[in-house]
Amino acid sequence: MFLLGFELWCAIMAAMQPLYFYFLPFFSPAPPGTEKYGSIIPFRFAAWYNGEKPTAKERPMKLISWNVNGLRAALGKGFLDYVAAEDPDVICLQETKLQPEQAVFDLPGYHRYFNSADKKGYSGTAILTKTEPLSVTYDFGPDEHRHEGRIITAEYPAFYLVCCYTPNSQDGLRRLSYRMQWEDDLREYLRDTTASAISEWK
């Protein structure tokens, strides 16, 4: 009897779910400036019930981070189709394995920033962003961290975005000591960046 009742309850809830999401915005409090979208339901449901698509300022930013293991290869395997389908605000790429002049592709609506390794075909990062950052910096710390294109930092009005490709310790842990030093230095860099941001935003 209990199982039958539980199954009936599940069936009723499944049938009522569209109505629940339809009426929820009218009964849930909303933060100032977001009343017409409700405060609980995802934006896809809000857009469904009122027929409007949230503007860029009313919806969360959509960020994608992707180790492409060679951007030129990814371009031949549907990279641009994926970007068009997902329509992200920002894409962070790791292991791009190319120089900026080799990044020949059409991606309208995005500002593009590449950080390439001195060694061709190795490492590399990129940020593709719809909103132009206030500033963009490349690499960090001492000179030993400034030759493999592993870090891009983009400053936006309300946050800093750091695109990072962490070095591998390699076979036999040959680069383990460098990897540990890199992590310590990166941690310090992020702390300094955070402290600077807090000071600026006060």
HUWO-V558457 format. One record per backbone hydrogen bond with DSSP energy under -1.0 kcal/mol. NH is the residue of the N-H (numbers start at 1). CO is the residue of the C=O. If there is no record, write none. Layout:
# HUWO-V558457
nh=NH co=CO
nh=NH co=CO
This chain:
# HUWO-V558457
nh=5 co=1
nh=6 co=2
nh=7 co=3
nh=8 co=4
nh=9 co=5
nh=10 co=6
nh=11 co=7
nh=12 co=8
nh=13 co=9
nh=14 co=10
nh=15 co=11
nh=16 co=12
nh=17 co=13
nh=20 co=16
nh=21 co=17
nh=22 co=18
nh=23 co=19
nh=24 co=20
nh=26 co=23
nh=27 co=24
nh=28 co=24
nh=34 co=31
nh=37 co=34
nh=38 co=35
nh=46 co=42
nh=47 co=43
nh=48 co=44
nh=49 co=45
nh=50 co=46
nh=51 co=47
nh=58 co=55
nh=59 co=55
nh=64 co=90
nh=66 co=92
nh=68 co=66
nh=68 co=94
nh=70 co=95
nh=71 co=96
nh=74 co=70
nh=75 co=71
nh=77 co=74
nh=79 co=74
nh=82 co=78
nh=83 co=79
nh=84 co=80
nh=85 co=81
nh=86 co=82
nh=87 co=83
nh=89 co=62
nh=90 co=62
nh=91 co=128
nh=92 co=64
nh=93 co=126
nh=94 co=66
nh=95 co=124
nh=96 co=124
nh=97 co=123
nh=102 co=99
nh=103 co=100
nh=104 co=102
nh=110 co=107
nh=111 co=129
nh=113 co=127
nh=115 co=125
nh=118 co=147
nh=122 co=119
nh=124 co=148
nh=125 co=115
nh=126 co=93
nh=127 co=113
nh=128 co=91
nh=129 co=111
nh=130 co=89
nh=134 co=155
nh=137 co=153
nh=139 co=151
nh=145 co=142
nh=146 co=143
nh=152 co=163
nh=153 co=137
nh=154 co=161
nh=155 co=135
nh=156 co=159
nh=161 co=154
nh=163 co=152
nh=165 co=150
nh=173 co=170
nh=174 co=171
nh=175 co=169
nh=176 co=173
nh=179 co=175
nh=180 co=176
nh=181 co=177
nh=182 co=178
nh=183 co=179
nh=184 co=180
nh=185 co=181
nh=186 co=182
nh=187 co=183
nh=188 co=184
nh=189 co=185
nh=190 co=186
nh=191 co=187
nh=192 co=188
nh=193 co=189
nh=194 co=190
nh=195 co=191
nh=196 co=192
nh=197 co=193
nh=198 co=194
nh=199 co=195
nh=200 co=196
nh=201 co=197
